[in-house]
């Protein structure tokens, strides 16, 4: 894109990307109001990890990802950084699973 070889038509996230604020979202470009498809990264621990250990890991990871140098490097790749508590991350994941489950069921998709 920066070299002029590719023209971005839209970004798939709900909000415009910080690196390309002039590029509309798919929702803006097409009128599909609820279009929101983003990739995300999270850290998961095995089932049964003691709550205090999970909390320590969550605190340490969140501290690292918001360090100015780390955050700047991640945002330079187009990433949006958000440090979430364990309950907020759990709710986010469950909501995303439910959203994609509904899409799969509505489309009557089956694993082969």
Buried (B, 14 or more C-beta within 10 A) or exposed (E): EEEEEEEEEBBEBBEBBEBEEEBBBBBBEEEEEEBBEEEEEEEEEEEEEEEEEBEEBBEEBBEEBEEEEEBEEBEEEEBEEEBBEBEEBEEBBEEEEEEEEEEEEEEEEEEE
